[in-house]
Amino acid sequence: MPLKHILGLDHVVVTVRDLDASARQWQSLGFTVSPRGTHSPILGTGNYTIMFGEDYLELLGVLTETEQNKPTRDYLKNREGLERAAFTTDDAAAGAEELKSRGLAALGPVHFGRPVELPNGGTGEARFNVFRWPLDESPGGLRIFACQHLTRDTVWIPELQTHANGASRIIRVEVLAADPKAAAEHLGRLIDEPAKQQEDGWLVPSGGKRADFLFYDEAGFAARYPAAVRDGAATGGAAAVVLASSDIEGAAAALGPVAVTHGEAVSAPASAGNGVIVSFLPQ
């Protein structure tokens, strides 16, 4: 039976060593980046968000060492990059219990918040409840968790949802794995979605009309992206995020000198996106 409280991909977390520098870097790729947020002390992290219609990208950095952010600090010892993917949940407590009923030791729920600068000059608060799958349940090296938004109006702010590159939603999260079939089937079991074989990898839907996950090996990775785009990518784990753009020529112009056109896609190399390939497709 499908998980009742998981509604598809909510956002992806790009973990970085220099949070403010990463915000400037992603702005240079044509994204509108939110003001910097500081999470509750239990998390010890700060972030910038890049908002789309129903999903978003999060740039995350460690500000203060806490037990909660130890996995992130361990990740950063080796690389920056797309460390985690979050699914939308309508009830974090019920979702965690649902995992536990299936023998998975869910972590949480944890409640936290962060102040938000509002367009009118005021300040609000974004509040969340989250739970995590066990840390050793990381398909292809990608950690997963679920996020319940308690204050959507302080996260999905209209002024933050328009981007010079035309980005409007996440189409796909791509993961480089030694055994893409096994990694895809692993994720499929964790979220109760079927893994489907593709020409150069294995696809797992995240639920509803939200983004898919694609797992491929080195050959599949090379078939999708020229060497110039793969520059700066890690040898395993989440490798790319593919976004819909309403203006693919505008996306190429926004990326400027780092833009690489291949087929119908325009991509920025991993070296320009904190270890993540950022690719745009016309939609």
SERO-4910 file (N, C-alpha, C, O; in steps of 0.05 Angstrom, whole numbers):
BEGIN
 pado doro    nc1    nc2    nc3   cac1   cac2   cac3    cc1    cc2    cc3    oc1    oc2    oc3
  Met    A     17    -24      0      0      0      0     18     25      0     36     27     16
  Pro    A     13     44    -18     29     69    -19     28     84      8      9     83     23
  Leu    A     50     98     13     51    115     37     30    137     35     28    151     15
  Lys    A     14    140     55     -9    158     55      0    187     59    -14    206     50
  His    A     23    191     72     30    219     80     54    230     65     66    250     74
  Ile    A     61    218     42     82    228     25     70    237     -1     56    221    -15
  Leu    A     74    262     -9     60    274    -31     77    282    -55     69    297    -72
  Gly    A    101    271    -56    120    277    -78    142    295    -69    143    304    -46
  Leu    A    161    300    -87    185    316    -80    177    344    -72    162    358    -86
  Asp    A    189    353    -50    184    380    -40    207    399    -47    203    420    -58
  His    A    232    390    -40    255    406    -47    280    389    -45    280    367    -34
  Val    A    302    400    -56    328    386    -54    347    405    -39    344    429    -41
  Val    A    365    393    -25    384    408     -8    412    406    -20    424    384    -21
  Val    A    423    429    -28    450    431    -37    467    441    -14    465    464     -6
  Thr    A    483    424     -3    499    430     21    526    443     12    540    432     -5
  Val    A    532    466     25    555    481     16    572    489     39    563    489     62
  Arg    A    597    496     33    616    503     55    615    533     61    618    542     84
  Asp    A    610    549     40    609    578     44    581    587     34    576    590     10
  Leu    A    563    591     53    535    595     47    531    621     31    517    620     11
  Asp    A    543    643     39    538    668     25    551    668     -3    539    679    -22
  Ala    A    574    655     -6    586    653    -32    569    636    -51    567    642    -75
  Ser    A    557    615    -40    540    598    -57    516    613    -67    507    610    -90
  Ala    A    504    631    -50    481    647    -58    489    665    -82    474    667   -101
  Arg    A    512    677    -80    521    694   -102    526    678   -128    520    687   -150
  Gln    A    536    653   -124    541    636   -147    515    628   -161    514    630   -186
  Trp    A    495    621   -146    470    613   -158    455    637   -170    440    634   -189
  Gln    A    458    660   -158    447    684   -170    459    689   -197    446    698   -216
  Ser    A    485    683   -200    499    687   -226    489    668   -247    494    672   -271
  Leu    A    474    647   -239    462    628   -258    434    637   -266    420    622   -279
  Gly    A    425    660   -256    399    670   -264    376    664   -245    353    666   -253
  Phe    A    383    656   -221    362    649   -201    357    673   -183    376    688   -176
  Thr    A    332    677   -175    325    695   -154    329    681   -127    315    660   -123
  Val    A    346    690   -110    353    676    -86    340    692    -62    342    716    -61
  Ser    A    328    677    -44    315    690    -20    336    703     -2    360    698     -5
  Pro    A    327    721     16    345    730     37    354    706     54    341    685     55
  Arg    A    377    709     67    388    687     83    370    682    107    361    700    121
  Gly    A    366    656    113    351    648    136    370    633    156    390    622    148
  Thr    A    363    634    181    377    620    202    358    602    217    338    611    228
  His    A    364    576    216    346    556    228    347    557    259    365    569    271
  Ser    A    328    543    271    328    541    300    354    529    311    367    515    296
  Pro    A    362    536    335    388    527    346    392    497    345    415    488    343
  Ile    A    370    481    347    373    452    347    386    443    321    400    422    321
  Leu    A    382    457    299    393    449    274    421    461    269    438    448    258
  Gly    A    425    486    277    451    498    274    459    505    246    483    507    239
  Thr    A    439    508    228    444    513    200    431    539    190    413    549    204
  Gly    A    440    548    167    428    571    154    422    564    125    433    544    115
  Asn    A    405    580    112    399    572     84    391    596     67    385    618     77
  Tyr    A    392    592     41    379    609     21    361    590      5    367    566      2
  Thr    A    338    600     -4    320    583    -21    317    595    -48    320    619    -52
  Ile    A    311    577    -67    305    584    -95    278    572   -101    276    548   -105
  Met    A    257    588   -102    230    579   -102    218    576   -130    223    593   -147
  Phe    A    204    554   -134    189    550   -159    159    548   -152    150    559   -132
  Gly    A    143    535   -170    115    534   -165    106    517   -142     91    527   -125
  Glu    A    115    492   -141    108    474   -120    132    463   -105    129    450    -84
  Asp    A    156    467   -115    180    456   -104    202    477   -103    197    500   -111
  Tyr    A    225    470    -94    246    490    -92    274    477    -87    276    453    -81
  Leu    A    294    493    -90    322    486    -84    329    500    -58    321    523    -53
  Glu    A    345    487    -41    354    499    -16    385    498    -15    396    476    -18
  Leu    A    398    520    -11    426    521     -6    430    521     24    419    539     37
  Leu    A    444    502     35    446    499     64    475    498     73    492    485     61
  Gly    A    481    513     95    507    512    106    506    509    136    486    517    149
  Val    A    527    498    148    528    495    177    539    520    190    560    530    182
  Leu    A    524    531    209    532    555    224    544    548    251    564    560    259
  Thr    A    532    529    264    541    520    291    539    490    292    519    478    283
  Glu    A    559    476    301    559    447    303    538    438    323    539    446    346
  Thr    A    520    420    314    501    407    332    499    378    325    509    369    304
  Glu    A    487    362    342    483    334    336    466    330    311    471    311    296
  Gln    A    447    348    307    429    345    285    443    349    258    436    336    238
  Asn    A    464    366    257    477    371    231    503    355    228    518    360    209
  Lys    A    508    335    245    532    319    242    533    305    215    554    305    202
  Pro    A    511    292    205    512    280    179    520    299    157    534    292    138
  Thr    A    510    324    159    517    344    139    547    351    141    560    354    120
  Arg    A    557    354    165    586    360    168    603    337    157    624    342    146
  Asp    A    594    313    162    609    290    151    609    290    121    629    284    108
  Tyr    A    586    297    109    584    299     80    604    320     69    618    315     49
  Leu    A    605    343     82    622    365     73    652    359     76    668    373     63
  Lys    A    659    339     91    687    332     93    697    321     66    721    323     60
  Asn    A    679    311     50    686    299     24    678    316      0    692    315    -20
  Arg    A    656    330      2    646    345    -22    624    364    -14    612    362      7
  Glu    A    619    383    -32    594    398    -32    576    384    -52    585    368    -68
  Gly    A    550    390    -50    532    379    -70    504    374    -60    496    383    -39
  Leu    A    489    360    -77    461    354    -70    461    331    -51    462    307    -58
  Glu    A    459    338    -26    462    318     -4    436    304      2    436    280      8
  Arg    A    413    318      1    388    307     10    365    315     -8    366    335    -22
  Ala    A    344    299     -8    319    305    -21    297    303     -1    295    285     15
  Ala    A    279    323     -2    256    324     17    230    318      2    226    329    -20
  Phe    A    213    303     14    186    298      4    166    315     20    170    319     44
  Thr    A    145    324      7    124    338     22    108    317     38    100    296     27
  Thr    A    103    324     63     85    307     79     63    326     90     68    349     96
  Asp    A     39    315     92     17    330    103     15    326    133     -1    340    146
  Asp    A     30    308    144     30    303    173     55    288    181     57    264    177
  Ala    A     75    303    191    101    291    196    100    269    218    113    249    216
  Ala    A     83    274    238     81    254    260     69    228    249     79    206    255
  Ala    A     48    231    234     35    207    222     53    193    202     54    169    201
  Gly    A     68    209    187     87    197    167    109    182    181    116    160    172
  Ala    A    119    192    203    140    178    217    129    152    229    143    131    228
  Glu    A    105    152    239     93    128    250     88    108    228     91     83    233
  Glu    A     81    117    204     77     99    182    103     84    175    102     60    169
  Leu    A    125     98    175    151     85    170    157     65    192    166     42    186
  Lys    A    152     72    217    158     54    239    141     29    237    150      7    244
  Ser    A    117     31    227     99      8    225    110    -11    204    102    -35    203
  Arg    A    128     -2    186    140    -18    166    168    -27    173    182    -38    157
  Gly    A    175    -23    198    201    -32    208    224    -13    203    247    -21    206
  Leu    A    218     12    195    239     31    190    241     51    214    220     62    222
  Ala    A    264     54    225    268     71    249    268    100    241    290    112    239
  Ala    A    245    111    236    243    140    228    254    158    250    251    152    274
  Leu    A    268    179    242    279    198    261    261    223    262    258    237    241
  Gly    A    250    229    284    232    252    286    204    244    293    199    221    300
  Pro    A    185    263    291    188    289    278    203    309    295    202    308    319
  Val    A    216    328    281    230    350    294    216    376    284    211    380    261
  His    A    211    394    303    199    419    296    220    441    297    237    442    315
  Phe    A    220    458    276    239    481    276    227    503    259    206    500    246
  Gly    A    241    526    260    232    549    244    256    566    237    278    561    244
  Arg    A    249    588    223    269    608    216    255    634    210    233    634    199
  Pro    A    267    657    217    254    682    210    256    687    180    274    678    167
  Val    A    237    702    170    235    708    141    231    738    137    213    750    149
  Glu    A    247    749    120    243    777    112    222    778     91    224    765     70
  Leu    A    201    793     95    178    795     77    181    818     58    194    838     65
  Pro    A    169    817     34    172    838     14    163    865     23    173    886     14
  Asn    A    144    866     42    134    892     52    152    905     73    145    926     84
  Gly    A    174    892     78    193    902     98    190    891    125    206    896    143
  Gly    A    169    875    130    165    862    155    180    836    158    194    828    140
  Thr    A    176    823    180    188    797    185    167    777    194    150    783    210
  Gly    A    169    753    182    151    731    190    168    708    199    192    710    204
  Glu    A    155    685    202    170    661    210    160    637    193    136    633    190
  Ala    A    179    622    183    173    597    169    176    575    189    197    573    203
  Arg    A    156    558    191    157    536    211    151    509    197    136    507    178
  Phe    A    165    489    207    165    462    194    164    440    215    174    443    238
  Asn    A    153    417    207    157    392    221    170    373    201    161    370    179
  Val    A    192    359    209    205    341    191    210    314    204    212    313    229
  Phe    A    212    293    188    222    268    197    241    257    176    239    263    152
  Arg    A    259    239    184    279    228    166    277    198    165    271    185    185
  Trp    A    283    187    142    288    159    140    314    153    154    331    171    156
  Pro    A    319    129    163    345    122    176    368    130    158    367    128    134
  Leu    A    390    139    171    413    149    156    425    127    138    437    134    117
  Asp    A    422    102    145    434     81    128    415     73    105    422     56     89
  Glu    A    392     86    103    374     82     81    378    105     62    361    123     60
  Ser    A    400    105     47    407    127     29    411    116      1    434    110     -6
  Pro    A    390    115    -16    393    103    -42    413    118    -60    410    142    -65
  Gly    A    433    104    -69    454    116    -85    469    138    -70    482    155    -83
  Gly    A    469    137    -44    482    158    -28    466    182    -22    476    201    -10
  Leu    A    440    183    -31    423    206    -27    406    202     -2    390    184     -1
  Arg    A    410    220     18    393    219     42    365    230     35    362    247     18
  Ile    A    344    219     49    317    229     44    303    235     70    308    222     90
  Phe    A    286    255     69    269    262     92    243    273     82    239    276     58
  Ala    A    225    280    100    199    291     93    195    317    109    203    319    132
  Cys    A    181    336     96    178    363    107    148    370    106    135    369     85
  Gln    A    138    378    130    111    388    132    113    419    135    124    428    155
  His    A    102    433    116    102    462    117     79    472    133     56    467    127
  Leu    A     84    486    155     63    497    172     56    526    164     36    536    173
  Thr    A     73    539    149     70    567    141     78    571    112     98    584    107
  Arg    A     63    560     94     71    560     65     74    589     55     90    594     37
  Asp    A     58    607     65     59    635     55     85    649     61     91    670     49
  Thr    A    100    639     80    126    652     86    149    638     72    172    645     76
  Val    A    143    617     56    163    603     41    158    608     11    177    616     -3
  Trp    A    134    603      2    127    609    -26    118    638    -29     95    643    -31
  Ile    A    138    655    -30    133    684    -33    134    691    -63    154    685    -76
  Pro    A    112    702    -74    111    706   -103    135    721   -115    144    714   -136
  Glu    A    145    741   -101    167    756   -111    192    740   -115    211    748   -129
  Leu    A    194    716   -102    218    699   -104    215    678   -125    234    662   -129
  Gln    A    192    676   -138    187    654   -156    191    660   -186    186    643   -203
  Thr    A    201    683   -192    207    690   -220    238    692   -223    251    705   -207
  His    A    248    678   -243    277    675   -247    285    683   -275    270    678   -294
  Ala    A    308    696   -278    317    705   -304    321    682   -323    320    685   -347
  Asn    A    327    658   -312    331    634   -329    305    620   -335    306    599   -349
  Gly    A    283    630   -327    257    618   -333    249    594   -318    229    581   -324
  Ala    A    265    586   -297    260    561   -282    233    563   -268    226    583   -256
  Ser    A    218    540   -270    191    540   -259    185    516   -241    167    516   -225
  Arg    A    200    494   -245    196    470   -229    219    451   -232    235    454   -251
  Ile    A    221    432   -214    241    410   -217    229    388   -233    208    377   -225
  Ile    A    242    380   -254    233    358   -270    244    332   -260    230    312   -258
  Arg    A    270    332   -252    284    307   -246    308    312   -228    321    333   -230
  Val    A    312    294   -210    337    293   -194    352    268   -204    341    246   -205
  Glu    A    378    271   -211    393    250   -223    416    241   -205    430    258   -193
  Val    A    419    215   -202    438    203   -183    456    184   -197    447    166   -212
  Leu    A    482    188   -194    502    170   -205    508    148   -186    517    153   -163
  Ala    A    503    123   -194    506    100   -176    520     77   -190    518     74   -214
  Ala    A    536     62   -175    550     39   -186    530     18   -196    535      5   -216
  Asp    A    508     15   -182    487     -4   -190    460     12   -190    446     11   -171
  Pro    A    454     25   -213    431     42   -213    404     27   -209    386     38   -197
  Lys    A    403      2   -218    378    -13   -214    373    -18   -185    351    -14   -175
  Ala    A    394    -26   -170    391    -32   -142    385     -6   -126    368     -6   -108
  Ala    A    398     16   -134    393     42   -120    364     51   -125    351     61   -107
  Ala    A    355     48   -150    328     57   -156    307     39   -142    287     50   -131
  Glu    A    312     14   -141    293     -4   -127    294      1    -97    273     -2    -84
  His    A    317      9    -87    319     16    -58    301     40    -52    285     40    -34
  Leu    A    303     62    -68    286     85    -64    257     77    -68    240     86    -53
  Gly    A    251     61    -88    224     53    -93    211     39    -69    188     44    -63
  Arg    A    227     23    -55    217      9    -31    212     29     -9    193     26      6
  Leu    A    229     49     -6    227     68     16    203     87     13    191     95     33
  Ile    A    195     93    -12    173    112    -16    149     99    -30    129    112    -36
  Asp    A    150     72    -34    128     58    -46    121     68    -74     98     73    -80
  Glu    A    141     71    -91    138     79   -118    154     60   -136    176     52   -128
  Pro    A    143     52   -159    157     31   -175    182     43   -189    181     66   -199
  Ala    A    203     27   -191    226     34   -207    222     24   -235    214      1   -239
  Lys    A    227     41   -255    222     33   -283    247     37   -299    261     57   -297
  Gln    A    254     17   -315    278     18   -331    274     38   -354    254     38   -368
  Gln    A    295     54   -358    296     73   -381    319     65   -399    334     46   -393
  Glu    A    322     80   -421    343     73   -440    371     74   -427    388     57   -433
  Asp    A    376     94   -410    402     97   -398    402     98   -367    420    110   -355
  Gly    A    381     86   -355    380     87   -326    354     76   -316    339     62   -330
  Trp    A    348     82   -290    324     72   -277    310     96   -264    322    112   -250
  Leu    A    284     98   -270    268    121   -261    249    114   -238    237     93   -239
  Val    A    248    131   -218    229    128   -196    213    153   -193    224    174   -188
  Pro    A    186    152   -197    170    176   -192    169    183   -163    170    165   -146
  Ser    A    167    209   -156    166    216   -128    138    217   -118    133    219    -93
  Gly    A    118    217   -136     90    218   -127     76    241   -140     87    263   -143
  Gly    A     51    237   -147     34    258   -159     47    268   -185     57    253   -201
  Lys    A     47    295   -188     59    307   -212     86    320   -205     96    337   -220
  Arg    A     98    311   -183    123    322   -175    146    309   -190    142    291   -207
  Ala    A    171    317   -185    194    309   -199    200    279   -196    192    266   -177
  Asp    A    214    269   -216    224    241   -216    252    240   -206    267    260   -205
  Phe    A    261    215   -200    289    209   -194    299    191   -216    286    171   -222
  Leu    A    322    197   -227    335    180   -247    362    171   -236    378    187   -228
  Phe    A    366    145   -237    392    133   -228    406    122   -253    394    107   -269
  Tyr    A    432    129   -256    447    118   -278    475    112   -270    484    121   -249
  Asp    A    490     97   -286    518     91   -281    535    111   -297    525    129   -309
  Glu    A    561    107   -296    579    125   -309    574    128   -339    576    149   -351
  Ala    A    567    105   -352    561    106   -380    535    122   -386    534    138   -404
  Gly    A    515    118   -369    491    134   -372    495    163   -367    484    180   -381
  Phe    A    512    169   -348    519    197   -341    532    210   -365    525    233   -373
  Ala    A    552    196   -377    567    207   -399    549    210   -424    553    228   -440
  Ala    A    529    192   -426    511    194   -449    493    218   -448    485    229   -468
  Arg    A    487    227   -423    469    250   -419    484    277   -421    472    297   -430
  Tyr    A    508    278   -411    522    303   -408    550    303   -421    565    284   -416
  Pro    A    557    322   -437    584    324   -447    604    329   -424    596    337   -402
  Ala    A    629    324   -430    650    327   -410    651    355   -398    656    357   -374
  Ala    A    645    375   -413    646    402   -403    625    407   -381    629    423   -363
  Val    A    603    393   -383    582    395   -363    588    378   -338    582    386   -316
  Arg    A    601    355   -343    608    337   -320    632    348   -304    638    336   -283
  Asp    A    645    369   -313    667    381   -299    659    389   -271    640    404   -267
  Gly    A    674    378   -251    668    385   -223    649    367   -210    643    370   -186
  Ala    A    638    347   -224    619    328   -212    634    307   -195    656    300   -201
  Ala    A    620    298   -175    632    276   -158    629    250   -173    616    248   -193
  Thr    A    643    229   -163    643    203   -176    620    186   -168    617    164   -178
  Gly    A    603    196   -150    579    181   -142    560    199   -126    568    220   -116
  Gly    A    536    191   -124    516    206   -109    500    224   -128    503    222   -153
  Ala    A    483    241   -116    467    259   -133    485    277   -150    504    289   -141
  Ala    A    479    277   -176    496    290   -195    484    315   -208    498    334   -215
  Ala    A    458    314   -213    445    336   -229    417    341   -220    403    323   -209
  Val    A    408    366   -224    380    373   -221    371    385   -247    384    403   -258
  Val    A    349    375   -258    339    383   -284    314    400   -279    295    391   -265
  Leu    A    314    424   -290    292    443   -285    277    450   -311    289    450   -332
  Ala    A    251    455   -308    236    465   -331    241    495   -333    240    509   -313
  Ser    A    245    504   -358    248    532   -363    227    541   -384    224    528   -405
  Ser    A    214    563   -378    195    575   -397    209    591   -419    196    600   -437
  Asp    A    235    595   -416    251    611   -435    278    599   -437    297    608   -424
  Ile    A    282    579   -454    307    565   -456    329    583   -466    353    580   -458
  Glu    A    323    602   -484    343    621   -494    351    640   -471    374    647   -469
  Gly    A    331    647   -455    337    664   -432    354    649   -412    371    661   -399
  Ala    A    350    623   -409    366    607   -391    395    607   -400    413    611   -384
  Ala    A    400    604   -426    427    604   -437    440    631   -432    463    633   -425
  Ala    A    424    653   -437    435    680   -432    441    684   -403    461    697   -396
  Ala    A    424    675   -385    428    678   -357    453    664   -347    468    674   -330
  Leu    A    458    640   -358    481    624   -350    507    637   -360    528    634   -348
  Gly    A    505    652   -382    528    666   -393    550    647   -402    544    628   -416
  Pro    A    575    653   -395    597    638   -406    599    609   -397    613    593   -409
  Val    A    585    601   -376    586    573   -367    565    556   -381    565    532   -378
  Ala    A    547    568   -397    526    553   -410    537    533   -431    555    540   -446
  Val    A    526    509   -430    533    488   -450    506    479   -462    489    469   -447
  Thr    A    503    481   -488    479    471   -501    484    444   -512    504    439   -526
  His    A    467    425   -505    470    397   -515    441    386   -520    425    384   -501
  Gly    A    436    380   -545    409    372   -552    390    395   -547    396    418   -554
  Glu    A    367    390   -534    348    411   -527    354    424   -500    340    442   -492
  Ala    A    374    413   -486    380    423   -459    402    445   -460    418    446   -478
  Val    A    401    462   -439    422    480   -433    431    475   -404    414    474   -386
  Ser    A    457    471   -400    466    463   -373    489    480   -364    505    490   -380
  Ala    A    491    483   -337    514    494   -324    530    471   -312    518    453   -301
  Pro    A    556    471   -315    572    449   -305    571    447   -274    565    467   -261
  Ala    A    577    424   -264    577    419   -235    596    439   -221    591    447   -198
  Ser    A    618    446   -234    637    465   -222    625    492   -217    636    508   -201
  Ala    A    603    499   -230    590    525   -227    567    524   -207    555    544   -201
  Gly    A    560    500   -198    537    496   -180    542    481   -155    526    464   -147
  Asn    A    565    486   -142    572    472   -117    571    442   -120    561    428   -103
  Gly    A    581    432   -142    582    403   -147    558    391   -160    556    367   -164
  Val    A    538    408   -167    513    399   -179    510    409   -207    512    434   -212
  Ile    A    506    392   -226    498    401   -253    470    413   -252    452    400   -241
  Val    A    467    436   -263    441    449   -265    433    451   -294    445    465   -310
  Ser    A    413    435   -301    405    432   -329    377    442   -333    360    438   -316
  Phe    A    372    455   -356    346    466   -362    335    453   -388    350    449   -407
  Leu    A    309    447   -387    295    436   -410    272    455   -416    259    465   -398
  Pro    A    266    459   -442    243    477   -448    216    463   -440    212    440   -445
  Gln    A    199    479   -428    173    469   -419    152    490   -424    128    485   -418
***
